[in-house]
Amino acid sequence: MPARATRFRTLAIFGALLTMLLLSGLSGLVLGTVPLDLSDAIAALLPVARTEETALASSLVRDLRAPRVVLALAVGAALASAGAAMQGLFRNPLADPGLIGVSSGSALAAVAMMVAGSALELPAGALPYAVPLAAFTGGVIAAWLAVRLAVHDGHTGTATLLLAGLAINAIAGAGIGLLTQQAGDAALRDALFWLFGSLGKAGWGELTVCVPPLLLIVLWLPRHAGALNALLLGASEAAHLGVDVERFKRRLLLGVVLAVALSVALAGLIGFVGLIVPHLMRLLLGPDHRLILPASALAGATLLTLADLAARTLLSPAEIPVGVLTALIGGPFFLALLVNLRGRTGGW
């Protein structure tokens, strides 16, 4: 394809992604159990005087829908960007941010805090802050352990890192099973809903603290696109091109771990966003991470915003955990991807 046509196609794809992002955000503000006019939803975000008729719309948008939209945009962008970075680092389209144990470590720590908080009868105002803090800490510790096990003689073994992550995932899964068996009804209900992912508890206080670091990581990851492109040629070739491979791996893993741990702390376990979005962007844009990383951030933000909108409207007034919907989308996609890979390689 000529360079001009390729450039036009790339611009068209990014234009479509930006348009879908804007439309998904506006849809999240307007649609719901109580539909609103677009003008009312936008006016609710502006610092203008409220009448009795607009007070309900203002409260609905400002206190409920806008925080969910902001959280969905930030978490979706972070998970998709982290997935794109992981797939580039491992040179494998099946790589996922949760492979190194950060998601399962976050889940184990969060469930432990829920069960302990219920048993110890912590103050009602403390638990909403204690659970995300525990989830973030647990994810970082799990990932640190996986990386420590993978480092030998100053080199980070990719295969060892994946195996360590699988072992940590298995141990964390067993721990979660034991904890939920001992949990009371209220703690069990909260834990199960959190384990399937939810944006329902988004509040401006948590968003003010956690969303800026997430967005900084999303903006920071594309700075390493050149090194990821060099790594596609192999570690030795990347080193010959001037990339400090070991230092690069650790920095990139640190960014991925922080992004995923913060995302899980805010929204629970939301699977497949970090797997399917980067893969689709790679199919559309090719292997250049200078395009894949920003495109994945836009597409991931859009996907999670639309998934959350569906989660709270499909069975309204009941709410479906958003992680269930992303799994329903991602599961068939993952199977199709496996079948496609089998067809290319002629077998498993």
C-alpha positions as CSV (number, residue, x, y, z in Angstrom):
1,M,0.0,0.0,0.0
2,P,1.4,3.5,-0.9
3,A,2.7,5.6,2.0
4,R,0.0,8.3,1.4
5,A,-2.8,5.7,1.4
6,T,-1.4,4.1,4.6
7,R,-1.2,7.5,6.3
8,F,-4.8,8.3,5.3
9,R,-6.0,5.0,6.5
10,T,-4.2,5.5,9.9
11,L,-5.7,9.0,10.3
12,A,-9.2,7.6,9.4
13,I,-8.8,4.9,12.1
14,F,-7.8,7.3,14.7
15,G,-10.6,9.7,13.7
16,A,-13.1,6.9,14.1
17,L,-11.6,5.9,17.5
18,L,-11.9,9.5,18.8
19,T,-15.5,9.8,17.5
20,M,-16.5,6.5,19.2
21,L,-14.8,7.6,22.4
22,L,-16.8,10.9,22.4
23,L,-20.1,9.2,21.6
24,S,-19.6,6.5,24.2
25,G,-18.8,9.1,26.9
26,L,-21.9,11.1,26.0
27,S,-24.0,8.0,25.9
28,G,-22.9,7.1,29.4
29,L,-24.1,10.5,30.6
30,V,-27.4,10.4,28.8
31,L,-28.6,6.8,28.9
32,G,-29.7,4.8,31.9
33,T,-32.8,3.9,34.0
34,V,-33.8,7.6,33.7
35,P,-33.0,8.8,30.2
36,L,-31.9,12.4,29.8
37,D,-31.7,14.9,27.0
38,L,-28.2,15.6,25.8
39,S,-28.6,19.3,26.5
40,D,-29.7,18.5,30.1
41,A,-26.8,16.1,30.7
42,I,-24.2,18.7,29.5
43,A,-25.9,21.5,31.4
44,A,-25.7,19.4,34.6
45,L,-21.9,19.5,34.3
46,L,-21.7,23.2,34.0
47,P,-21.6,25.6,36.9
48,V,-25.0,27.2,36.4
49,A,-27.9,27.9,38.6
50,R,-30.2,24.9,39.2
51,T,-34.0,24.9,39.0
52,E,-36.2,22.4,40.7
53,E,-36.6,20.6,37.4
54,T,-32.9,20.4,36.6
55,A,-31.8,19.4,40.2
56,L,-32.5,15.7,39.6
57,A,-30.7,15.6,36.3
58,S,-27.7,17.5,37.9
59,S,-27.5,15.1,40.8
60,L,-27.9,12.0,38.5
61,V,-25.2,13.1,36.1
62,R,-22.7,14.7,38.6
63,D,-22.9,12.1,41.4
64,L,-23.6,8.9,39.5
65,R,-23.0,8.8,35.8
66,A,-20.1,11.2,35.3
67,P,-17.8,9.4,37.9
68,R,-18.6,6.0,36.2
69,V,-17.8,7.4,32.8
70,V,-14.5,8.9,34.0
71,L,-13.6,5.7,35.7
72,A,-14.5,3.5,32.7
73,L,-12.4,5.7,30.4
74,A,-9.4,5.7,32.7
75,V,-9.5,2.0,33.5
76,G,-10.3,0.9,30.0
77,A,-7.4,3.0,28.6
78,A,-5.0,1.7,31.3
79,L,-5.8,-2.0,30.8
80,A,-5.7,-1.9,27.0
81,S,-2.4,0.1,27.1
82,A,-0.9,-2.4,29.6
83,G,-2.1,-5.3,27.4
84,A,-0.4,-3.8,24.3
85,A,2.8,-3.3,26.2
86,M,2.7,-6.9,27.6
87,Q,2.1,-8.3,24.1
88,G,5.0,-6.4,22.7
89,L,7.3,-7.3,25.6
90,F,6.5,-11.0,25.3
91,R,6.1,-10.9,21.5
92,N,2.9,-12.8,21.9
93,P,-0.6,-11.7,20.9
94,L,-2.1,-13.9,23.7
95,A,-0.2,-12.1,26.5
96,D,-2.4,-10.4,29.0
97,P,-1.6,-8.0,31.9
98,G,-2.8,-10.5,34.4
99,L,-0.3,-13.1,33.4
100,I,2.3,-12.0,36.0
101,G,-0.1,-12.3,38.9
102,V,-0.9,-8.7,39.6
103,S,-4.7,-9.1,39.1
104,S,-5.0,-12.2,41.2
105,G,-2.8,-10.7,44.0
106,S,-5.0,-7.7,44.0
107,A,-8.1,-9.8,44.2
108,L,-6.8,-11.9,47.1
109,A,-5.8,-8.9,49.1
110,A,-9.1,-7.2,48.5
111,V,-11.2,-10.2,49.4
112,A,-9.1,-10.7,52.5
113,M,-9.8,-7.1,53.5
114,M,-13.5,-7.5,52.9
115,V,-13.7,-10.7,55.0
116,A,-11.5,-9.2,57.8
117,G,-13.4,-6.0,57.8
118,S,-16.7,-7.8,58.2
119,A,-15.3,-10.0,61.0
120,L,-13.5,-7.2,62.8
121,E,-16.5,-4.8,62.3
122,L,-14.4,-2.0,60.9
123,P,-16.1,1.4,60.8
124,A,-18.4,1.7,57.8
125,G,-16.5,4.6,56.4
126,A,-13.1,2.9,56.5
127,L,-13.8,-0.2,54.4
128,P,-14.4,1.6,51.1
129,Y,-10.9,3.0,51.3
130,A,-9.3,0.0,52.9
131,V,-10.3,-2.4,50.1
132,P,-8.8,-0.5,47.2
133,L,-5.6,0.2,49.2
134,A,-5.3,-3.5,50.0
135,A,-6.0,-4.5,46.4
136,F,-3.3,-2.1,45.1
137,T,-0.8,-3.4,47.7
138,G,-1.6,-7.0,47.0
139,G,-1.1,-6.6,43.2
140,V,2.2,-4.9,43.6
141,I,3.5,-7.5,46.0
142,A,2.4,-10.4,43.8
143,A,4.0,-8.9,40.7
144,W,7.2,-8.1,42.6
145,L,7.4,-11.7,43.7
146,A,6.9,-13.0,40.2
147,V,9.7,-10.6,38.9
148,R,12.0,-11.6,41.7
149,L,11.6,-15.3,40.9
150,A,12.2,-14.6,37.2
151,V,15.5,-12.6,37.7
152,H,18.7,-14.7,37.5
153,D,22.2,-13.3,37.2
154,G,20.7,-9.9,36.3
155,H,18.5,-11.2,33.5
156,T,14.7,-11.4,33.6
157,G,13.6,-14.7,32.1
158,T,10.4,-14.3,30.1
159,A,9.3,-17.9,30.4
160,T,10.2,-18.0,34.1
161,L,8.2,-14.8,34.7
162,L,5.1,-16.4,33.0
163,L,5.4,-19.6,35.0
164,A,5.8,-17.6,38.2
165,G,2.8,-15.6,37.4
166,L,0.8,-18.8,36.7
167,A,1.8,-20.2,40.1
168,I,0.9,-17.0,41.9
169,N,-2.5,-16.9,40.1
170,A,-3.2,-20.5,41.2
171,I,-2.2,-19.8,44.9
172,A,-4.3,-16.6,44.9
173,G,-7.2,-18.4,43.4
174,A,-7.0,-21.0,46.2
175,G,-6.8,-18.3,48.8
176,I,-9.8,-16.5,47.4
177,G,-11.8,-19.8,47.5
178,L,-10.9,-20.3,51.2
179,L,-11.7,-16.8,52.1
180,T,-15.1,-16.7,50.4
181,Q,-16.0,-20.0,52.1
182,Q,-15.5,-18.3,55.5
183,A,-17.1,-15.0,54.6
184,G,-20.4,-13.8,56.0
185,D,-23.3,-13.1,53.7
186,A,-22.6,-9.4,53.3
187,A,-18.9,-9.8,52.7
188,L,-19.5,-12.7,50.3
189,R,-21.9,-10.6,48.3
190,D,-19.5,-7.7,48.1
191,A,-16.5,-10.0,47.3
192,L,-18.3,-11.8,44.4
193,F,-19.6,-8.5,42.9
194,W,-16.0,-7.1,43.1
195,L,-14.4,-10.2,41.7
196,F,-16.6,-9.8,38.6
197,G,-15.8,-6.2,38.2
198,S,-18.0,-3.1,38.9
199,L,-17.8,0.6,38.3
200,G,-20.8,1.2,40.6
201,K,-18.8,2.5,43.5
202,A,-17.0,5.2,41.6
203,G,-16.7,8.4,43.6
204,W,-15.0,11.7,43.0
205,G,-12.8,11.3,46.0
206,E,-11.2,8.0,44.8
207,L,-11.1,9.3,41.2
208,T,-9.2,12.4,42.2
209,V,-6.5,10.4,43.8
210,C,-6.2,7.4,41.4
211,V,-7.2,8.6,37.9
212,P,-4.3,11.1,37.4
213,P,-1.6,8.4,38.0
214,L,-3.5,6.0,35.6
215,L,-3.6,8.7,32.9
216,L,0.1,9.5,33.4
217,I,1.0,5.8,32.9
218,V,-1.2,5.7,29.7
219,L,0.7,8.7,28.4
220,W,4.1,7.3,29.6
221,L,3.9,3.9,27.9
222,P,4.0,5.2,24.3
223,R,7.4,6.8,25.1
224,H,8.7,3.2,25.0
225,A,7.2,2.4,21.6
226,G,10.5,2.5,19.8
227,A,12.1,0.1,22.3
228,L,9.1,-2.3,21.9
229,N,9.5,-2.1,18.1
230,A,13.2,-3.0,18.4
231,L,12.4,-5.8,20.8
232,L,10.1,-7.4,18.1
233,L,13.4,-8.3,16.3
234,G,14.7,-10.1,19.4
235,A,16.6,-9.2,22.6
236,S,20.0,-9.4,20.9
237,E,19.0,-7.2,18.0
238,A,17.3,-4.7,20.3
239,A,20.6,-4.5,22.3
240,H,22.6,-3.9,19.2
241,L,20.1,-1.0,18.4
242,G,21.0,0.6,21.7
243,V,18.2,-0.6,23.9
244,D,19.2,-1.6,27.5
245,V,16.9,-4.6,27.4
246,E,17.0,-5.6,31.1
247,R,16.4,-2.0,32.3
248,F,13.7,-1.5,29.7
249,K,11.9,-4.7,30.7
250,R,11.8,-3.7,34.4
251,R,10.6,-0.2,33.7
252,L,7.9,-1.4,31.4
253,L,6.8,-4.1,33.9
254,L,6.7,-1.4,36.6
255,G,4.4,0.7,34.5
256,V,2.1,-2.2,33.6
257,V,2.0,-3.4,37.3
258,L,1.0,0.0,38.6
259,A,-1.6,0.5,35.9
260,V,-3.2,-2.9,36.5
261,A,-3.0,-2.7,40.3
262,L,-4.7,0.7,40.3
263,S,-7.3,-0.4,37.8
264,V,-8.2,-3.5,39.9
265,A,-8.2,-1.4,43.1
266,L,-10.8,0.9,41.5
267,A,-13.0,-1.4,39.5
268,G,-12.3,-5.0,40.5
269,L,-11.4,-7.8,38.1
270,I,-12.2,-6.9,34.5
271,G,-10.8,-9.4,32.1
272,F,-10.1,-9.5,28.4
273,V,-9.9,-5.7,27.8
274,G,-6.1,-6.0,27.9
275,L,-6.2,-9.0,25.5
276,I,-8.7,-8.3,22.8
277,V,-8.3,-4.5,22.3
278,P,-4.5,-4.5,21.6
279,H,-4.9,-7.5,19.3
280,L,-7.6,-5.8,17.2
281,M,-5.5,-2.6,17.0
282,R,-2.6,-4.7,15.8
283,L,-4.8,-6.2,13.1
284,L,-5.9,-2.7,12.0
285,L,-2.7,-0.8,12.3
286,G,0.1,-3.3,12.0
287,P,3.0,-4.0,14.4
288,D,4.1,-0.4,15.1
289,H,3.7,0.3,18.8
290,R,3.8,4.0,18.1
291,L,0.3,3.5,16.7
292,I,-0.8,0.5,18.7
293,L,-0.4,2.0,22.2
294,P,-2.4,5.2,21.7
295,A,-5.0,3.4,19.6
296,S,-5.4,0.7,22.3
297,A,-5.9,3.4,24.9
298,L,-8.7,5.0,22.9
299,A,-10.4,1.7,22.0
300,G,-10.1,0.3,25.5
301,A,-11.7,3.4,27.0
302,T,-14.5,3.2,24.5
303,L,-15.1,-0.6,25.1
304,L,-15.2,-0.4,28.8
305,T,-17.5,2.7,28.8
306,L,-19.9,0.9,26.5
307,A,-19.7,-2.3,28.5
308,D,-20.5,-0.4,31.7
309,L,-23.5,1.3,29.9
310,A,-24.8,-2.1,28.9
311,A,-24.2,-3.5,32.4
312,R,-26.5,-0.9,34.0
313,T,-29.2,-0.8,31.3
314,L,-29.7,-4.3,30.0
315,L,-31.4,-5.6,33.1
316,S,-32.4,-2.2,34.6
317,P,-32.9,-1.6,37.5
318,A,-30.6,-4.5,38.3
319,E,-27.0,-4.2,37.3
320,I,-24.8,-6.8,35.6
321,P,-21.1,-6.9,36.8
322,V,-19.2,-5.3,33.9
323,G,-16.5,-8.1,34.1
324,V,-19.2,-10.6,33.1
325,L,-20.0,-8.6,29.9
326,T,-16.3,-8.2,29.0
327,A,-15.8,-12.0,29.5
328,L,-18.9,-12.7,27.2
329,I,-17.2,-10.6,24.6
330,G,-13.7,-11.7,25.1
331,G,-14.2,-15.4,25.6
332,P,-15.5,-16.1,22.0
333,F,-12.9,-13.7,20.7
334,F,-10.1,-15.6,22.5
335,L,-11.4,-18.9,21.1
336,A,-11.5,-17.5,17.6
337,L,-8.0,-16.2,18.0
338,L,-6.8,-19.7,19.1
339,V,-8.5,-21.3,16.1
340,N,-6.9,-18.7,13.8
341,L,-3.5,-19.4,15.2
342,R,-4.0,-23.1,14.9
343,G,-4.9,-22.7,11.3
344,R,-1.8,-20.6,10.6
345,T,0.6,-23.1,12.3
346,G,-1.2,-26.2,11.1
347,G,-1.8,-27.6,14.6
348,W,-1.5,-26.8,18.3
